[in-house]
Amino acid sequence: MQPWRDEWFADGVRPASALLWRGVEAQHKVATMRLVDSLDDQAELERLLEASKPPLPPAAQGLHYLLSTPFRYRSPHPSRFRAGTDAGVWYGAKERETACTEVGYWRWRFLMDSAGLREGELVTEHTFFQAQARGPAVDLTREPWSRGAEAWKQRNDYAPCQALARAVRAHGKAQWIRYESVRRPGGLCGAVLAPQALSLPAAHRLETWVCKVNAKQALMLHDEDRVTVPIEA
């Protein structure tokens, strides 16, 4: 039984906006530089890689790559609001600490899912930035959607959230979903389903964070800012 009623879409979709933090792995330039002997060769390699990528959906055309990338690829690995076969979803968090927690958790998942790595540790570099989400939204922290809180906050069973995202797309009224982070209770997140709901602020800034993860925790570091993410599977 689905944890929502279809009639909730009639009065439960409201205009909303939020600045959301997102962290993305920042190693692709390093990876291509290892393969070439000159900057011209590196530029040509980047051009060839770009040409080999799947086309962007029409709604994502013209978006900055930090915003459009999740809509270009259909990862076989599911996430909270996207099954492996579903269209892309852009995730962000209202608080920077919540974004760090989400990045740390998914790096831990990657480590634990890799048989040759799970006994060691993983160090990665990430670019953190803020984007503006604005448009009609389903807010799972407010009535009537909060009545399904038990389903939305399952730690590892994403099926109810994925079914809701498919229903949101089918109804065509909402462009993004606002919800509470399961990994950092009290933190707020956004799952953007429609590329047109996203934009970069005119004065957006980029931050470089280093993530070190092992079986027990993730450590996030940026200059003097530090976030420790204890892992609870």
KAPERA-V550769 format. One record per residue. N is the residue number from 1. NEAR is the number of other C-alpha atoms within 10 Angstrom. Layout:
((N,NEAR) (N,NEAR))
This chain:
((1,4) (2,11) (3,16) (4,16) (5,10) (6,11) (7,9) (8,13) (9,19) (10,10) (11,9) (12,18) (13,21) (14,14) (15,13) (16,16) (17,16) (18,17) (19,20) (20,22) (21,22) (22,26) (23,25) (24,14) (25,15) (26,16) (27,12) (28,9) (29,10) (30,9) (31,10) (32,15) (33,16) (34,9) (35,11) (36,14) (37,9) (38,9) (39,10) (40,10) (41,14) (42,17) (43,14) (44,12) (45,16) (46,16) (47,11) (48,11) (49,11) (50,11) (51,10) (52,9) (53,10) (54,11) (55,13) (56,16) (57,14) (58,8) (59,13) (60,21) (61,13) (62,10) (63,16) (64,12) (65,12) (66,18) (67,19) (68,22) (69,15) (70,20) (71,22) (72,17) (73,16) (74,17) (75,15) (76,11) (77,9) (78,15) (79,18) (80,22) (81,24) (82,26) (83,21) (84,13) (85,11) (86,15) (87,18) (88,24) (89,25) (90,22) (91,23) (92,27) (93,28) (94,21) (95,18) (96,19) (97,19) (98,26) (99,26) (100,27) (101,26) (102,23) (103,21) (104,27) (105,21) (106,14) (107,20) (108,24) (109,16) (110,15) (111,20) (112,17) (113,11) (114,11) (115,9) (116,9) (117,14) (118,17) (119,11) (120,11) (121,16) (122,16) (123,13) (124,14) (125,17) (126,21) (127,17) (128,21) (129,22) (130,25) (131,22) (132,17) (133,26) (134,18) (135,21) (136,18) (137,25) (138,29) (139,22) (140,19) (141,17) (142,13) (143,13) (144,18) (145,20) (146,16) (147,14) (148,17) (149,15) (150,10) (151,17) (152,26) (153,20) (154,14) (155,13) (156,10) (157,13) (158,18) (159,18) (160,20) (161,21) (162,20) (163,16) (164,19) (165,26) (166,17) (167,14) (168,21) (169,15) (170,10) (171,12) (172,11) (173,16) (174,25) (175,25) (176,31) (177,23) (178,22) (179,23) (180,21) (181,21) (182,19) (183,20) (184,15) (185,10) (186,12) (187,18) (188,19) (189,24) (190,26) (191,24) (192,27) (193,26) (194,21) (195,23) (196,17) (197,19) (198,25) (199,17) (200,17) (201,12) (202,7) (203,6) (204,10) (205,12) (206,11) (207,12) (208,17) (209,22) (210,18) (211,22) (212,18) (213,28) (214,20) (215,17) (216,12) (217,17) (218,25) (219,19) (220,24) (221,16) (222,14) (223,9) (224,5) (225,9) (226,14) (227,17) (228,17) (229,22) (230,16) (231,17) (232,9) (233,10))
